[in-house]
Amino acid sequence: MIQRRTFLKRSGLAFAAATLMPTVLFSCEKERRLGLQLYSLREYIGKDVSGVIKKVADIGFEEVETYGYSPEGKFWGLEVREFKNILTNNGLSTPSGHYGADPYLSETGTDEDLKYILDVANELDQKYVVIPHISEPLRTSIEDYKRIAEKLNKAGEMCRNAGLKLGYHNHAFEFDDYNGQNGLEVFLENTDKNLVDFELDIYWVVRAGVDPVSLFEKYPGRFPLWHVKDLSKTDPALNTEIGSGSIDYKQIFEKSEKSGVEHYIVEQENFEMDPYQSLAQSFNHIHKNL
């Protein structure tokens, strides 16, 4: 027979465990980080890399997505290790980077055209190498998209062998219709989900007239990266602060689990106010309302 004192002790522990259970369950949910695509500050970062990075950290961002690296220009004149030190000193990490890959994606492209990118990404401790764009001459037909899909699979395998993952970032042109097919569908259906992920730019999806949630439903788990930027109510060619535009982000964020998202990345390509004030407004809206 359990003594009264032992019974009360065990009951108390059980009650405490039950009380804490929601917190424990919540803490076990997938952690999603909020970052910034540095292209948003392209007019400033080349003039003062350290200053810009400090201001980004001061807003509250924990991560940044890089862009613009070249073997000649480096990161705005900085070696990879120098740039990484600036991030580290400001408490920032970089899980992903945009790297132009047209030379590799061309019909004559070779693995050598991609290898230096993998080296840079690894030196920055990035997880994702993201192809941000495909030049128009490379994508003139649905057959071009099918050929590039094969290249993406090969690049994804190279990334996996290097301890990285490959991502592809869309614009609107991937939704252009080719007799009932479009480029993004070709990529999603002709790439290995274990080798190729997607960074869904919500703005460009909506601007192309497509519902992002429909993509989550059709291709669940394929979108671990999101670009979060809003569409101006007065001019759809312009971005605006998150929550001030016409995109229903509340509905989209409610379906985030379906998409497989791990990283939310704010990007804004134009500003009508001080850029840091604008980015802080978007950051705060996401944290408080989404």
Phi, psi and omega per residue, in radians:
M1 nan 2.386 -3.139
I2 -1.359 2.229 3.105
Q3 -1.155 2.689 -3.057
R4 -1.020 -0.740 -3.108
R5 -1.103 -0.743 3.138
T6 -1.135 -0.700 3.137
F7 -1.066 -0.812 -3.121
L8 -1.119 -0.663 -3.133
K9 -1.127 -0.782 -3.122
R10 -1.180 -0.674 3.133
S11 -1.099 -0.712 3.127
G12 -1.106 -0.731 3.108
L13 -1.120 -0.700 -3.140
A14 -1.124 -0.736 3.129
F15 -1.105 -0.750 3.136
A16 -1.085 -0.726 3.137
A17 -1.103 -0.737 3.136
A18 -1.136 -0.666 3.133
T19 -1.134 -0.670 -3.091
L20 -1.446 -0.215 -3.009
M21 -0.945 -0.822 3.140
P22 -1.016 -0.674 3.129
T23 -1.146 -0.736 3.129
V24 -1.091 -0.795 3.137
L25 -1.088 -0.735 -3.141
F26 -1.079 -0.717 -3.095
S27 -1.199 -0.356 -3.140
C28 -1.513 -0.165 3.097
E29 -1.125 2.736 -3.131
K30 -1.071 2.189 3.130
E31 -1.358 2.286 3.117
R32 -2.080 2.306 -3.054
R33 -1.798 2.690 3.127
L34 -1.910 2.098 -3.093
G35 -2.185 -3.128 3.141
L36 -2.277 2.303 2.960
Q37 -1.365 2.064 -3.035
L38 -1.142 -0.250 3.057
Y39 -1.027 -0.433 3.090
S40 -0.988 -0.540 -3.071
L41 -1.962 0.564 -3.067
R42 -1.075 -0.459 -3.126
E43 -1.393 -0.141 -3.044
Y44 -2.089 -0.625 -2.916
I45 -1.155 -0.565 3.137
G46 -1.182 -0.335 -3.127
K47 -1.541 -0.472 -3.079
D48 -2.786 1.399 -3.058
V49 -1.027 -0.862 -3.096
S50 -1.075 -0.751 -3.124
G51 -1.122 -0.748 3.138
V52 -1.132 -0.795 -3.123
I53 -1.080 -0.686 3.110
K54 -1.094 -0.732 -3.136
K55 -1.157 -0.634 3.090
V56 -1.105 -0.775 3.117
A57 -1.142 -0.663 -3.126
D58 -1.122 -0.531 3.083
I59 -1.118 -0.583 3.141
G60 2.188 -0.063 3.112
F61 -1.093 2.476 3.132
E62 -1.778 -0.340 -3.064
E63 -2.385 2.737 2.987
V64 -2.318 2.633 3.018
E65 -1.883 2.233 -3.063
T66 -1.481 2.911 3.042
Y67 -2.731 2.871 2.873
G68 1.424 0.111 -3.136
Y69 -1.192 2.438 2.981
S70 -2.464 2.652 3.123
P71 -1.043 -0.471 -3.115
E72 -1.479 -0.894 -3.052
G73 -1.555 -0.208 -3.105
K74 1.022 -2.559 3.014
F75 -1.707 1.585 -3.133
W76 0.910 0.738 3.112
G77 1.518 -0.072 -3.112
L78 -1.727 2.445 2.987
E79 -1.135 2.766 -3.086
V80 -0.989 -0.785 -3.095
R81 -1.139 -0.594 3.119
E82 -1.171 -0.771 3.118
F83 -1.128 -0.736 3.126
K84 -1.064 -0.692 3.121
N85 -1.074 -0.669 3.113
I86 -1.108 -0.761 3.101
L87 -1.069 -0.849 -3.104
T88 -1.052 -0.744 -3.127
N89 -1.130 -0.341 3.118
N90 -1.851 0.208 3.078
G91 1.249 0.427 -3.105
L92 -1.908 2.595 2.991
S93 -2.105 2.933 3.136
T94 -2.330 1.697 -3.096
P95 -1.343 -0.288 -3.061
S96 -2.626 2.743 3.106
G97 -2.521 2.553 3.036
H98 -1.568 2.216 -3.126
Y99 -2.347 2.099 3.109
G100 -1.073 2.305 -3.045
A101 -2.274 0.371 -3.140
D102 -0.964 -0.762 3.133
P103 -1.005 -0.716 3.127
Y104 -1.212 -0.711 -3.055
L105 -1.310 -0.251 3.112
S106 -1.191 2.861 -3.094
E107 -1.085 -0.476 -3.117
T108 -1.705 0.039 -3.101
G109 -1.165 2.562 -3.130
T110 -2.168 2.983 3.125
D111 -1.014 -0.541 -3.127
E112 -1.067 -0.474 -3.139
D113 -1.247 -0.218 -3.102
L114 -1.938 -0.392 -2.966
K115 -1.082 -0.677 -3.093
Y116 -1.148 -0.542 3.116
I117 -1.135 -0.726 -3.142
L118 -1.122 -0.633 3.108
D119 -1.119 -0.749 3.139
V120 -1.121 -0.809 -3.123
A121 -1.059 -0.718 3.126
N122 -1.180 -0.660 3.132
E123 -1.133 -0.504 3.105
L124 -1.532 -0.011 -3.068
D125 1.074 0.570 3.066
Q126 -1.363 2.738 3.096
K127 -1.769 -0.629 -3.052
Y128 -2.021 2.288 2.900
V129 -1.729 2.023 -3.042
V130 -1.907 2.216 3.019
I131 -1.496 2.015 -2.947
P132 -1.581 -0.239 -2.990
H133 -2.973 2.666 3.025
I134 -2.177 2.189 -3.125
S135 -1.099 2.590 -3.039
E136 -0.984 -0.706 -3.130
P137 -1.069 -0.348 -3.124
L138 -1.521 -0.136 -2.998
R139 -2.377 1.111 -3.093
T140 -1.701 -0.114 -3.100
S141 -2.696 2.934 3.101
I142 -1.176 -0.473 3.089
E143 -1.166 -0.603 3.066
D144 -1.062 -0.760 3.136
Y145 -1.110 -0.660 3.118
K146 -1.165 -0.671 3.104
R147 -1.141 -0.757 -3.136
I148 -1.158 -0.603 3.095
A149 -1.017 -0.696 3.083
E150 -1.098 -0.700 3.099
K151 -1.122 -0.671 3.128
L152 -1.111 -0.709 3.084
N153 -1.054 -0.747 3.123
K154 -1.157 -0.714 3.094
A155 -1.127 -0.667 3.102
G156 -1.090 -0.642 3.096
E157 -1.201 -0.693 3.077
M158 -1.076 -0.741 3.119
C159 -1.084 -0.795 -3.138
R160 -1.052 -0.723 3.131
N161 -1.155 -0.396 3.125
A162 -1.687 0.115 3.141
G163 1.395 0.379 -3.097
L164 -2.131 3.088 3.038
K165 -2.249 2.582 3.116
L166 -1.713 2.399 3.039
G167 -2.216 2.673 3.057
Y168 -2.163 2.256 -3.116
H169 -1.806 2.245 -3.096
N170 -1.591 2.758 2.843
H171 -2.055 -2.589 3.095
A172 -1.609 -0.434 -3.017
F173 -1.128 -0.422 3.121
E174 -1.140 -0.256 3.140
F175 -1.698 0.032 3.070
D176 -1.022 2.413 -3.049
D177 -1.486 2.291 3.040
Y178 -2.145 1.455 3.128
N179 0.909 0.857 3.084
G180 1.580 0.002 3.073
Q181 -2.118 2.732 3.004
N182 -2.399 2.866 -3.019
G183 -1.102 -0.689 -3.102
L184 -1.171 -0.694 3.080
E185 -1.071 -0.714 3.109
V186 -1.048 -0.789 3.135
F187 -1.104 -0.810 -3.090
L188 -1.147 -0.620 -3.059
E189 -1.604 -0.215 -3.108
N190 -2.070 0.230 3.035
T191 -2.045 2.628 3.132
D192 -1.326 2.128 -3.102
K193 -1.113 -0.296 3.073
N194 -1.494 -0.143 -3.099
L195 -2.049 -0.500 -3.025
V196 -2.247 2.093 3.029
D197 -1.826 3.042 -3.112
F198 -2.296 2.440 3.017
E199 -1.807 1.851 -3.048
L200 -1.480 2.047 3.042
D201 -1.525 1.807 -3.029
I202 -1.044 -0.720 -3.131
Y203 -0.993 -0.855 -3.078
W204 -1.219 -0.558 3.074
V205 -1.094 -0.864 -3.126
V206 -1.134 -0.722 -3.136
R207 -1.117 -0.480 3.093
A208 -1.398 -0.042 3.112
G209 1.496 0.381 -3.092
V210 -1.990 2.504 3.084
D211 -1.477 2.038 3.131
P212 -0.971 -0.632 -3.114
V213 -1.098 -0.577 3.114
S214 -1.113 -0.564 3.081
L215 -1.238 -0.679 3.089
F216 -1.066 -0.727 -3.104
E217 -1.180 -0.697 -3.072
K218 -1.395 -0.586 -3.089
Y219 -2.249 1.143 -3.070
P220 -1.087 2.434 3.055
G221 1.405 0.049 -3.061
R222 -1.595 -0.056 -2.979
F223 -2.149 1.245 -3.105
P224 -1.279 -0.220 3.115
L225 -2.141 2.375 3.022
W226 -2.108 2.485 2.833
H227 -1.720 2.089 -3.081
V228 -1.854 1.897 3.030
K229 -2.608 2.577 -3.010
D230 -1.742 2.776 -3.076
L231 -1.801 2.165 -3.107
S232 -1.007 2.418 3.121
K233 -1.269 -0.402 -3.089
T234 -1.719 -0.440 -3.133
D235 -2.588 1.815 -3.076
P236 -1.115 -0.201 3.085
A237 -1.389 -0.097 -3.098
L238 -2.008 2.646 3.007
N239 -1.584 2.829 2.995
T240 -2.565 3.084 -3.100
E241 -1.113 2.530 3.130
I242 -1.043 2.258 -3.106
G243 1.672 -0.227 3.136
S244 -1.805 -0.135 -3.081
G245 -1.786 -2.789 -3.006
S246 -1.762 -0.004 -3.133
I247 -1.479 2.289 3.132
D248 -1.450 1.426 -3.078
Y249 -1.230 -0.459 3.120
K250 -1.057 -0.821 3.124
Q251 -1.106 -0.689 -3.109
I252 -1.202 -0.774 -3.137
F253 -1.129 -0.520 3.120
E254 -1.126 -0.372 -3.135
K255 -1.814 0.265 -3.033
S256 -1.076 -0.616 -3.119
E257 -1.047 -0.678 -3.125
K258 -1.111 -0.581 -3.071
S259 -1.334 -0.379 -3.065
G260 1.454 0.305 -3.034
V261 -1.129 2.426 3.078
E262 -2.090 -0.489 -3.076
H263 -2.344 2.146 2.998
Y264 -1.654 2.208 -3.073
I265 -2.164 1.976 3.107
V266 -1.287 2.376 3.002
E267 -2.473 2.398 3.036
Q268 -2.454 2.211 -2.991
E269 -1.704 -0.132 3.092
N270 -2.636 2.677 -3.081
F271 -2.342 2.508 3.026
E272 -1.947 0.105 3.064
M273 -2.504 -3.120 3.060
D274 -0.915 2.241 -3.029
P275 -1.050 -0.631 -3.126
Y276 -1.263 -0.628 3.054
Q277 -1.127 -0.719 3.116
S278 -1.086 -0.841 -3.116
L279 -1.147 -0.636 3.088
A280 -1.133 -0.655 3.117
Q281 -1.114 -0.753 3.099
S282 -1.140 -0.774 3.130
F283 -0.994 -0.849 -3.095
N284 -1.171 -0.653 3.131
H285 -1.119 -0.759 -3.139
I286 -1.098 -0.783 -3.107
H287 -1.157 -0.679 -3.038
K288 -1.498 -0.529 -2.963
N289 -2.065 -0.252 -3.071
L290 -2.127 nan nan
